[in-house]
Amino acid sequence: MNKVLVIDDDKELCALMKKCVEQESLVAVVANGGIEGLRILEENKDTCLLIILDIMMPDLDGFQVLQQIRQTSNVPVLMLTAKSEEEDKVSGLRMGADDYLTKPFSINELMARVNSLIRRYTLLNPVSSPETDCMTFQGMTIDSLNRLVFQGNEQIELTGKEFDLLSFLASNKGKVFTKKQIYMQVWAEEYAFDDSNIMSFISKLRKKIEPDPEHPFYILTVRGVGYRFNREA
């Protein structure tokens, strides 16, 4: 059964989120602290489709938990914060969060974001036949079924959003996309990020997959337009 892991020390809010998630035919698993959340994730890593993660917690804060999650998992993470400062939101996104909500928030908005993240995660990771599970390029393999990327025999650790971005471009090899088109396809929302955020995601991805990030081979810039995956790869 597909699961959503909720990590928040606010027990009343957790109970409300659990009820709402389970109305969507999903199983909600609740942890009231970061350490407990990491333990539960380890036990449910094969069935967890999404993590809802609060920032302010007494044992490990959300940023510390997120760092540990991203060492082993690409599962989408929706961060919750009582703070409205842009710095907290940017920090979470840069560390690998996929989206965020500022408390207080409406349940309708929460569930819209939950469903959007799960839809993107499953849409870009469909059940497929063995022949189409992997995309192989010069020096790199993208395992779509298991959401893994390899350079030779070495696994490259990507966040969920970085994998989605790479998978989208690679599966459309040679096609040129604007930053707006990339955002709307990978984030599956109306264009909300500014160009600098898309450029930041591309830059981080290049640092992980490119042999020479200063002279990219896989993800190429089309000046004045956007990006494309190298048709020669």
TORKOL-4160 file (C-alpha; in steps of 0.2 Angstrom, whole numbers, padded with zeros to 4 digits, m for minus):
233
<pt num="1" X="0000" Y="0000" Z="0000"/>
<pt num="2" X="0007" Y="0017" Z="m0005"/>
<pt num="3" X="0011" Y="0028" Z="0010"/>
<pt num="4" X="0013" Y="0046" Z="0015"/>
<pt num="5" X="0025" Y="0049" Z="0030"/>
<pt num="6" X="0020" Y="0064" Z="0041"/>
<pt num="7" X="0034" Y="0071" Z="0052"/>
<pt num="8" X="0028" Y="0084" Z="0064"/>
<pt num="9" X="0028" Y="0087" Z="0083"/>
<pt num="10" X="0011" Y="0095" Z="0082"/>
<pt num="11" X="0000" Y="0080" Z="0086"/>
<pt num="12" X="m0016" Y="0088" Z="0083"/>
<pt num="13" X="m0010" Y="0094" Z="0066"/>
<pt num="14" X="m0003" Y="0077" Z="0062"/>
<pt num="15" X="m0020" Y="0069" Z="0066"/>
<pt num="16" X="m0029" Y="0081" Z="0054"/>
<pt num="17" X="m0016" Y="0078" Z="0040"/>
<pt num="18" X="m0018" Y="0059" Z="0043"/>
<pt num="19" X="m0036" Y="0060" Z="0041"/>
<pt num="20" X="m0036" Y="0070" Z="0025"/>
<pt num="21" X="m0022" Y="0059" Z="0017"/>
<pt num="22" X="m0032" Y="0043" Z="0021"/>
<pt num="23" X="m0047" Y="0051" Z="0012"/>
<pt num="24" X="m0037" Y="0050" Z="m0004"/>
<pt num="25" X="m0035" Y="0031" Z="m0002"/>
<pt num="26" X="m0017" Y="0032" Z="0004"/>
<pt num="27" X="m0010" Y="0026" Z="0021"/>
<pt num="28" X="m0003" Y="0040" Z="0032"/>
<pt num="29" X="0011" Y="0036" Z="0044"/>
<pt num="30" X="0015" Y="0048" Z="0058"/>
<pt num="31" X="0031" Y="0052" Z="0067"/>
<pt num="32" X="0031" Y="0066" Z="0080"/>
<pt num="33" X="0050" Y="0069" Z="0079"/>
<pt num="34" X="0064" Y="0069" Z="0066"/>
<pt num="35" X="0073" Y="0053" Z="0073"/>
<pt num="36" X="0057" Y="0043" Z="0074"/>
<pt num="37" X="0053" Y="0049" Z="0056"/>
<pt num="38" X="0070" Y="0043" Z="0049"/>
<pt num="39" X="0067" Y="0026" Z="0057"/>
<pt num="40" X="0049" Y="0025" Z="0050"/>
<pt num="41" X="0056" Y="0030" Z="0033"/>
<pt num="42" X="0069" Y="0016" Z="0033"/>
<pt num="43" X="0055" Y="0003" Z="0038"/>
<pt num="44" X="0044" Y="0010" Z="0024"/>
<pt num="45" X="0056" Y="0016" Z="0010"/>
<pt num="46" X="0049" Y="0004" Z="m0003"/>
<pt num="47" X="0031" Y="0010" Z="m0001"/>
<pt num="48" X="0033" Y="0029" Z="0004"/>
<pt num="49" X="0027" Y="0040" Z="m0010"/>
<pt num="50" X="0029" Y="0057" Z="m0001"/>
<pt num="51" X="0035" Y="0065" Z="0015"/>
<pt num="52" X="0027" Y="0079" Z="0024"/>
<pt num="53" X="0041" Y="0087" Z="0035"/>
<pt num="54" X="0040" Y="0101" Z="0048"/>
<pt num="55" X="0055" Y="0112" Z="0050"/>
<pt num="56" X="0053" Y="0116" Z="0068"/>
<pt num="57" X="0055" Y="0101" Z="0079"/>
<pt num="58" X="0064" Y="0098" Z="0096"/>
<pt num="59" X="0076" Y="0083" Z="0092"/>
<pt num="60" X="0081" Y="0086" Z="0074"/>
<pt num="61" X="0075" Y="0100" Z="0064"/>
<pt num="62" X="0068" Y="0098" Z="0047"/>
<pt num="63" X="0083" Y="0103" Z="0038"/>
<pt num="64" X="0094" Y="0090" Z="0047"/>
<pt num="65" X="0081" Y="0077" Z="0043"/>
<pt num="66" X="0080" Y="0082" Z="0025"/>
<pt num="67" X="0099" Y="0080" Z="0024"/>
<pt num="68" X="0098" Y="0063" Z="0030"/>
<pt num="69" X="0084" Y="0058" Z="0019"/>
<pt num="70" X="0093" Y="0064" Z="0004"/>
<pt num="71" X="0108" Y="0053" Z="0007"/>
<pt num="72" X="0098" Y="0038" Z="0003"/>
<pt num="73" X="0081" Y="0042" Z="m0004"/>
<pt num="74" X="0073" Y="0053" Z="m0019"/>
<pt num="75" X="0056" Y="0052" Z="m0012"/>
<pt num="76" X="0047" Y="0069" Z="m0014"/>
<pt num="77" X="0047" Y="0080" Z="0002"/>
<pt num="78" X="0034" Y="0094" Z="0006"/>
<pt num="79" X="0041" Y="0105" Z="0020"/>
<pt num="80" X="0030" Y="0114" Z="0032"/>
<pt num="81" X="0036" Y="0130" Z="0041"/>
<pt num="82" X="0029" Y="0142" Z="0053"/>
<pt num="83" X="0041" Y="0155" Z="0046"/>
<pt num="84" X="0038" Y="0165" Z="0031"/>
<pt num="85" X="0055" Y="0171" Z="0027"/>
<pt num="86" X="0061" Y="0168" Z="0010"/>
<pt num="87" X="0078" Y="0161" Z="0016"/>
<pt num="88" X="0070" Y="0146" Z="0025"/>
<pt num="89" X="0061" Y="0142" Z="0009"/>
<pt num="90" X="0076" Y="0144" Z="m0002"/>
<pt num="91" X="0087" Y="0134" Z="0010"/>
<pt num="92" X="0074" Y="0119" Z="0010"/>
<pt num="93" X="0073" Y="0119" Z="m0009"/>
<pt num="94" X="0092" Y="0120" Z="m0011"/>
<pt num="95" X="0094" Y="0105" Z="0001"/>
<pt num="96" X="0082" Y="0094" Z="m0009"/>
<pt num="97" X="0064" Y="0098" Z="m0004"/>
<pt num="98" X="0052" Y="0098" Z="m0018"/>
<pt num="99" X="0039" Y="0110" Z="m0012"/>
<pt num="100" X="0034" Y="0120" Z="0004"/>
<pt num="101" X="0019" Y="0127" Z="0014"/>
<pt num="102" X="0019" Y="0140" Z="0027"/>
<pt num="103" X="0009" Y="0138" Z="0042"/>
<pt num="104" X="m0005" Y="0141" Z="0044"/>
<pt num="105" X="m0012" Y="0134" Z="0028"/>
<pt num="106" X="m0028" Y="0127" Z="0021"/>
<pt num="107" X="m0031" Y="0108" Z="0020"/>
<pt num="108" X="m0037" Y="0111" Z="0002"/>
<pt num="109" X="m0020" Y="0118" Z="m0002"/>
<pt num="110" X="m0011" Y="0105" Z="0007"/>
<pt num="111" X="m0020" Y="0091" Z="m0002"/>
<pt num="112" X="m0018" Y="0099" Z="m0019"/>
<pt num="113" X="0001" Y="0100" Z="m0016"/>
<pt num="114" X="0001" Y="0082" Z="m0009"/>
<pt num="115" X="m0008" Y="0075" Z="m0025"/>
<pt num="116" X="0003" Y="0086" Z="m0037"/>
<pt num="117" X="0019" Y="0079" Z="m0029"/>
<pt num="118" X="0013" Y="0061" Z="m0029"/>
<pt num="119" X="0006" Y="0063" Z="m0047"/>
<pt num="120" X="0023" Y="0069" Z="m0053"/>
<pt num="121" X="0033" Y="0056" Z="m0044"/>
<pt num="122" X="0022" Y="0042" Z="m0051"/>
<pt num="123" X="0020" Y="0050" Z="m0069"/>
<pt num="124" X="0039" Y="0051" Z="m0071"/>
<pt num="125" X="0042" Y="0034" Z="m0064"/>
<pt num="126" X="0029" Y="0023" Z="m0073"/>
<pt num="127" X="0028" Y="0004" Z="m0072"/>
<pt num="128" X="0036" Y="m0001" Z="m0088"/>
<pt num="129" X="0043" Y="m0016" Z="m0097"/>
<pt num="130" X="0061" Y="m0022" Z="m0094"/>
<pt num="131" X="0065" Y="m0015" Z="m0112"/>
<pt num="132" X="0061" Y="0003" Z="m0107"/>
<pt num="133" X="0066" Y="0003" Z="m0089"/>
<pt num="134" X="0083" Y="0011" Z="m0093"/>
<pt num="135" X="0090" Y="0024" Z="m0104"/>
<pt num="136" X="0108" Y="0022" Z="m0109"/>
<pt num="137" X="0119" Y="0036" Z="m0115"/>
<pt num="138" X="0138" Y="0039" Z="m0117"/>
<pt num="139" X="0144" Y="0035" Z="m0099"/>
<pt num="140" X="0128" Y="0037" Z="m0091"/>
<pt num="141" X="0113" Y="0025" Z="m0087"/>
<pt num="142" X="0096" Y="0031" Z="m0081"/>
<pt num="143" X="0086" Y="0018" Z="m0072"/>
<pt num="144" X="0068" Y="0025" Z="m0073"/>
<pt num="145" X="0060" Y="0010" Z="m0064"/>
<pt num="146" X="0071" Y="0012" Z="m0048"/>
<pt num="147" X="0075" Y="0030" Z="m0051"/>
<pt num="148" X="0093" Y="0028" Z="m0051"/>
<pt num="149" X="0107" Y="0036" Z="m0061"/>
<pt num="150" X="0124" Y="0028" Z="m0064"/>
<pt num="151" X="0140" Y="0035" Z="m0072"/>
<pt num="152" X="0149" Y="0018" Z="m0077"/>
<pt num="153" X="0147" Y="0007" Z="m0061"/>
<pt num="154" X="0146" Y="0022" Z="m0049"/>
<pt num="155" X="0129" Y="0028" Z="m0043"/>
<pt num="156" X="0125" Y="0046" Z="m0044"/>
<pt num="157" X="0115" Y="0053" Z="m0029"/>
<pt num="158" X="0101" Y="0064" Z="m0035"/>
<pt num="159" X="0086" Y="0072" Z="m0026"/>
<pt num="160" X="0069" Y="0068" Z="m0032"/>
<pt num="161" X="0067" Y="0084" Z="m0042"/>
<pt num="162" X="0084" Y="0082" Z="m0050"/>
<pt num="163" X="0080" Y="0065" Z="m0056"/>
<pt num="164" X="0064" Y="0071" Z="m0063"/>
<pt num="165" X="0072" Y="0085" Z="m0072"/>
<pt num="166" X="0086" Y="0074" Z="m0079"/>
<pt num="167" X="0073" Y="0060" Z="m0084"/>
<pt num="168" X="0062" Y="0073" Z="m0093"/>
<pt num="169" X="0076" Y="0080" Z="m0103"/>
<pt num="170" X="0084" Y="0064" Z="m0107"/>
<pt num="171" X="0068" Y="0056" Z="m0113"/>
<pt num="172" X="0066" Y="0070" Z="m0125"/>
<pt num="173" X="0084" Y="0069" Z="m0131"/>
<pt num="174" X="0088" Y="0083" Z="m0144"/>
<pt num="175" X="0072" Y="0093" Z="m0141"/>
<pt num="176" X="0074" Y="0111" Z="m0135"/>
<pt num="177" X="0064" Y="0117" Z="m0120"/>
<pt num="178" X="0062" Y="0135" Z="m0113"/>
<pt num="179" X="0063" Y="0137" Z="m0094"/>
<pt num="180" X="0045" Y="0139" Z="m0093"/>
<pt num="181" X="0041" Y="0123" Z="m0102"/>
<pt num="182" X="0054" Y="0113" Z="m0091"/>
<pt num="183" X="0045" Y="0120" Z="m0075"/>
<pt num="184" X="0028" Y="0116" Z="m0081"/>
<pt num="185" X="0033" Y="0098" Z="m0086"/>
<pt num="186" X="0044" Y="0094" Z="m0071"/>
<pt num="187" X="0034" Y="0103" Z="m0058"/>
<pt num="188" X="0017" Y="0100" Z="m0067"/>
<pt num="189" X="0011" Y="0118" Z="m0061"/>
<pt num="190" X="0008" Y="0135" Z="m0069"/>
<pt num="191" X="0025" Y="0144" Z="m0071"/>
<pt num="192" X="0029" Y="0151" Z="m0053"/>
<pt num="193" X="0048" Y="0150" Z="m0052"/>
<pt num="194" X="0059" Y="0163" Z="m0059"/>
<pt num="195" X="0072" Y="0159" Z="m0072"/>
<pt num="196" X="0086" Y="0160" Z="m0059"/>
<pt num="197" X="0078" Y="0145" Z="m0049"/>
<pt num="198" X="0078" Y="0134" Z="m0065"/>
<pt num="199" X="0096" Y="0139" Z="m0069"/>
<pt num="200" X="0101" Y="0134" Z="m0051"/>
<pt num="201" X="0093" Y="0117" Z="m0053"/>
<pt num="202" X="0102" Y="0114" Z="m0069"/>
<pt num="203" X="0118" Y="0120" Z="m0062"/>
<pt num="204" X="0117" Y="0108" Z="m0047"/>
<pt num="205" X="0112" Y="0094" Z="m0058"/>
<pt num="206" X="0127" Y="0097" Z="m0070"/>
<pt num="207" X="0139" Y="0097" Z="m0055"/>
<pt num="208" X="0133" Y="0079" Z="m0051"/>
<pt num="209" X="0132" Y="0071" Z="m0069"/>
<pt num="210" X="0144" Y="0081" Z="m0080"/>
<pt num="211" X="0162" Y="0075" Z="m0081"/>
<pt num="212" X="0166" Y="0094" Z="m0083"/>
<pt num="213" X="0152" Y="0105" Z="m0077"/>
<pt num="214" X="0160" Y="0120" Z="m0084"/>
<pt num="215" X="0159" Y="0112" Z="m0102"/>
<pt num="216" X="0143" Y="0102" Z="m0101"/>
<pt num="217" X="0141" Y="0086" Z="m0112"/>
<pt num="218" X="0123" Y="0080" Z="m0107"/>
<pt num="219" X="0113" Y="0095" Z="m0103"/>
<pt num="220" X="0116" Y="0109" Z="m0116"/>
<pt num="221" X="0112" Y="0128" Z="m0115"/>
<pt num="222" X="0103" Y="0135" Z="m0130"/>
<pt num="223" X="0106" Y="0153" Z="m0128"/>
<pt num="224" X="0091" Y="0164" Z="m0128"/>
<pt num="225" X="0080" Y="0149" Z="m0128"/>
<pt num="226" X="0083" Y="0136" Z="m0114"/>
<pt num="227" X="0090" Y="0119" Z="m0113"/>
<pt num="228" X="0091" Y="0102" Z="m0122"/>
<pt num="229" X="0099" Y="0085" Z="m0119"/>
<pt num="230" X="0113" Y="0082" Z="m0131"/>
<pt num="231" X="0107" Y="0072" Z="m0146"/>
<pt num="232" X="0125" Y="0065" Z="m0147"/>
<pt num="233" X="0125" Y="0057" Z="m0130"/>
